[in-house]
């Protein structure tokens, strides 16, 4: 279940990056990238704690 949250957050971040490129909005691109990085960190932490 926690993997689902990480995947959804990463997908939302990628959508933010793509939408930010279309609008030429560096702030939205940064927030999208931060969301993707946070989702990856959360996913890795979840996998490591499961072992």
Buried (B, 14 or more C-beta within 10 A) or exposed (E): EEEEEBEEBBEBBBEBBEEBEEEEBEEBBEBBBEBBEBBBEBBEEBEEEEE
